[in-house]
Amino acid sequence: MEKRELYEVKNNQVVRKRRFCPKCGPGVFMADHGDRYSCGKCGYTEFKKK
């Protein structure tokens, strides 16, 4: 996935499509694996609620 695919422009504002990692901070996106979000840098994982 390329960086440009993580953002989109709506109403002349940049909107992030993915979440940032709460441990690593802004700039490190979390991957969406269907049932969970995970950070590739530090390994932090959040499971989605059903």
C-alpha positions in Angstrom: 0.0 0.0 0.0 1.3 3.4 -0.9 1.1 6.5 1.4 -1.2 8.3 -0.9 -3.8 5.6 -0.4 -4.0 6.3 3.3 -5.4 9.8 2.8 -8.2 11.4 0.9 -9.4 15.0 0.3 -12.9 16.0 1.4 -14.1 19.6 1.4 -10.6 20.9 0.9 -9.3 19.0 4.0 -7.1 16.0 4.2 -8.8 13.0 5.9 -6.9 9.9 7.2 -8.4 6.6 6.2 -6.5 4.6 8.9 -5.9 4.9 12.6 -2.6 6.0 14.1 -0.9 3.7 16.7 -1.6 5.0 20.2 1.9 3.9 21.4 4.0 5.1 18.4 2.0 8.2 17.8 1.1 10.2 14.7 2.6 9.1 11.5 2.5 5.3 12.2 -0.6 3.8 10.8 -2.3 0.6 12.1 -3.1 -2.2 9.7 -6.7 -3.3 9.4 -7.0 -7.1 9.5 -10.7 -7.5 9.5 -11.0 -8.6 13.2 -8.3 -6.5 14.6 -6.0 -3.4 14.1 -2.3 -3.9 14.5 0.9 -1.8 14.4 3.7 -3.1 12.2 6.3 -1.1 14.1 5.7 -2.0 17.8 3.2 -4.9 17.5 0.4 -3.2 19.4 -3.0 -4.9 18.7 -6.6 -3.9 19.3 -9.4 -6.4 18.6 -12.6 -5.2 17.0 -15.8 -5.6 18.9 -18.4 -7.8 17.3 
